[in-house]
Amino acid sequence: MLSSATAEDQKQKAEVAKEKAEILEEKASSEGSKTPPSPTELITKLQAQSVDPTGDEPMDDAITCLARTIYWEARGTSTTGMEVVANVVMNRVGHEGFPETVCGVVKQGQEQGACQFSWWCDGRPDDAKEDESYTTAKDITRKALNRQLKDRTNGALYFHHRKVVPSWSNEYMKTVEIEDFLFYKPAGAKAK
């Protein structure tokens, strides 16, 4: 059990991380913003891990939304498999046709019952259960928001598992195949 001083310290770190994430996602959504974050803007590993430590908090901040998406879409894969899911979410942030926030991207389509990320609308609980996978997902989230994650998807805005063939896959250009995932982006057309 955490002492009240330790719990307060963790809560403070989480708040700082959430504030930094807001600034970083705003910069990521600005078209043409390629300036790397300053050292004071970077989310530290301890700050990122202090956000949603048990994987069951409401999804109302960039760190939790991205970490849960990585977790549910790619847990059980390698770190690379998890990173490429983060790449797609971050590629969508602020891209024409997509929301300007991580949570907006993750939750997009829920009003029509056709979520962009199937785990979000599948009707099952969204709490992270596996501590190690969720810890990894949060570290990848930190790197993605800090713009320290290489985009291995070549700018992909869509992906699917290789065991399925969604109807939309014929509408886009395949950019790369990584592990069990295939990645796509529009071929000159706008994203949908």
VMD Tcl script that draws the C-alpha trace (Angstrom):
set ca {
  {0.00 0.00 0.00}
  {1.27 3.47 -0.90}
  {1.88 6.02 1.82}
  {-0.12 9.23 1.48}
  {3.06 11.17 0.58}
  {3.93 8.63 -2.14}
  {0.36 8.64 -3.47}
  {0.36 12.44 -3.58}
  {3.72 12.44 -5.41}
  {2.36 9.94 -7.94}
  {-0.79 12.04 -8.42}
  {1.33 15.17 -8.98}
  {3.53 13.37 -11.54}
  {0.40 12.18 -13.35}
  {-1.02 15.70 -13.52}
  {2.27 17.08 -14.88}
  {2.39 14.30 -17.48}
  {-1.20 14.97 -18.57}
  {-0.48 18.70 -18.92}
  {2.66 18.00 -20.95}
  {0.74 15.53 -23.13}
  {-1.87 18.20 -23.96}
  {0.85 20.58 -25.13}
  {2.62 17.84 -27.10}
  {-0.54 16.62 -28.84}
  {-1.45 20.22 -29.70}
  {1.96 20.63 -31.33}
  {1.57 17.29 -33.10}
  {-1.77 18.38 -34.53}
  {-0.32 21.61 -35.92}
  {0.36 21.07 -39.58}
  {4.03 21.34 -40.36}
  {5.08 21.37 -36.72}
  {8.38 19.53 -36.94}
  {10.15 21.36 -34.13}
  {11.18 18.82 -31.49}
  {9.88 19.43 -27.98}
  {12.16 21.24 -25.56}
  {13.63 19.18 -22.70}
  {11.14 20.74 -20.25}
  {8.20 19.70 -22.46}
  {9.20 16.03 -22.57}
  {7.21 13.53 -20.56}
  {9.52 11.48 -18.35}
  {9.21 7.73 -17.88}
  {8.13 8.15 -14.24}
  {5.52 10.75 -15.19}
  {4.04 8.54 -17.92}
  {3.92 5.49 -15.66}
  {2.11 7.49 -12.95}
  {-0.86 8.10 -15.28}
  {-3.58 5.45 -14.96}
  {-1.32 3.11 -12.95}
  {-3.89 0.31 -12.64}
  {-5.29 0.53 -16.18}
  {-8.85 1.32 -15.11}
  {-9.13 5.12 -15.02}
  {-11.50 7.03 -17.33}
  {-10.13 7.60 -20.82}
  {-9.97 11.36 -20.81}
  {-6.31 12.17 -21.43}
  {-3.87 11.52 -24.27}
  {-1.63 9.15 -22.32}
  {-4.46 6.86 -21.20}
  {-6.19 6.89 -24.61}
  {-3.04 6.06 -26.55}
  {-1.72 3.51 -24.04}
  {-5.03 1.62 -23.99}
  {-5.18 1.63 -27.79}
  {-1.67 0.22 -28.04}
  {-2.50 -2.31 -25.33}
  {-5.77 -3.55 -26.86}
  {-4.67 -3.48 -30.49}
  {-1.22 -5.01 -30.07}
  {-0.62 -6.58 -26.67}
  {1.01 -9.94 -27.14}
  {3.09 -8.61 -30.05}
  {6.63 -7.33 -29.91}
  {7.54 -3.79 -28.92}
  {7.73 -2.98 -32.63}
  {4.18 -4.29 -33.11}
  {3.01 -1.99 -30.34}
  {4.97 0.99 -31.66}
  {3.41 0.83 -35.12}
  {-0.07 1.09 -33.61}
  {1.09 4.26 -31.85}
  {2.43 5.52 -35.18}
  {-1.00 5.23 -36.82}
  {-2.74 7.09 -34.00}
  {-0.15 9.88 -34.02}
  {-0.25 10.07 -37.84}
  {-4.00 10.68 -37.56}
  {-3.79 13.42 -34.93}
  {-4.56 16.66 -36.73}
  {-4.55 15.03 -40.17}
  {-7.41 16.23 -42.34}
  {-10.40 13.97 -41.76}
  {-9.36 13.06 -38.21}
  {-9.69 14.77 -34.82}
  {-6.90 16.92 -33.40}
  {-6.49 14.98 -30.15}
  {-5.40 11.45 -29.34}
  {-8.64 10.68 -27.49}
  {-10.64 12.15 -30.36}
  {-8.82 9.86 -32.81}
  {-9.23 6.78 -30.61}
  {-12.93 7.38 -29.98}
  {-13.78 8.51 -33.53}
  {-16.81 6.78 -34.99}
  {-18.37 5.69 -31.70}
  {-21.42 7.85 -32.38}
  {-22.15 5.79 -35.52}
  {-21.17 2.49 -33.88}
  {-18.33 2.09 -36.38}
  {-15.23 2.84 -34.34}
  {-11.90 3.37 -36.02}
  {-10.35 1.13 -33.36}
  {-12.55 -1.91 -32.81}
  {-11.65 -2.45 -29.14}
  {-13.31 0.85 -28.27}
  {-16.77 -0.23 -29.49}
  {-16.72 -3.97 -28.85}
  {-18.89 -3.75 -25.71}
  {-16.27 -5.40 -23.50}
  {-14.55 -3.73 -20.53}
  {-11.63 -1.54 -21.59}
  {-9.49 -1.88 -18.46}
  {-5.91 -3.04 -19.03}
  {-5.29 -6.36 -17.26}
  {-1.69 -7.30 -17.98}
  {0.66 -5.04 -16.02}
  {3.77 -5.70 -18.10}
  {2.06 -5.08 -21.46}
  {0.38 -1.95 -20.15}
  {3.66 -0.63 -18.74}
  {5.24 -1.15 -22.17}
  {2.27 0.55 -23.85}
  {2.66 3.59 -21.60}
  {6.38 3.83 -22.34}
  {5.67 3.69 -26.08}
  {2.98 6.34 -25.55}
  {5.53 8.58 -23.85}
  {7.93 8.20 -26.75}
  {5.18 8.81 -29.31}
  {3.97 11.99 -27.63}
  {7.57 13.17 -27.16}
  {8.10 12.57 -30.90}
  {10.90 10.12 -30.13}
  {9.30 7.21 -31.98}
  {10.37 6.44 -35.54}
  {7.39 6.07 -37.90}
  {7.92 2.60 -39.36}
  {4.53 2.75 -41.11}
  {5.59 5.35 -43.69}
  {2.79 7.72 -42.73}
  {0.02 5.11 -42.55}
  {-3.40 6.21 -41.32}
  {-5.00 2.75 -41.34}
  {-4.03 -0.78 -40.43}
  {-5.52 -4.20 -39.93}
  {-4.46 -7.62 -38.77}
  {-3.41 -9.89 -41.62}
  {-6.10 -12.45 -40.68}
  {-8.85 -10.06 -41.82}
  {-9.44 -8.24 -45.09}
  {-11.62 -5.21 -44.51}
  {-13.50 -3.78 -47.50}
  {-11.72 -0.43 -47.15}
  {-8.26 -1.99 -47.72}
  {-8.76 -1.84 -51.52}
  {-9.33 1.92 -51.35}
  {-5.86 2.74 -50.01}
  {-2.23 2.22 -50.87}
  {-0.38 -0.33 -48.72}
  {2.68 1.27 -47.16}
  {4.25 -1.65 -45.31}
  {3.65 -5.00 -43.59}
  {5.02 -5.33 -40.07}
  {4.57 -8.55 -38.14}
  {0.83 -9.36 -38.16}
  {-0.28 -5.94 -39.41}
  {-0.75 -4.33 -42.83}
  {-0.61 -0.53 -43.09}
  {-2.24 1.87 -45.54}
  {-2.62 5.51 -46.47}
  {-4.64 7.36 -49.09}
  {-3.08 7.43 -52.55}
  {-3.49 11.14 -53.21}
  {-7.07 11.17 -51.93}
  {-8.24 12.50 -48.60}
  {-8.60 10.24 -45.59}
  {-12.09 9.08 -44.68}
}
mol new
graphics top color blue
foreach p $ca { graphics top sphere $p radius 0.5 }
foreach p [lrange $ca 0 end-1] q [lrange $ca 1 end] { graphics top cylinder $p $q radius 0.2 }
display resetview
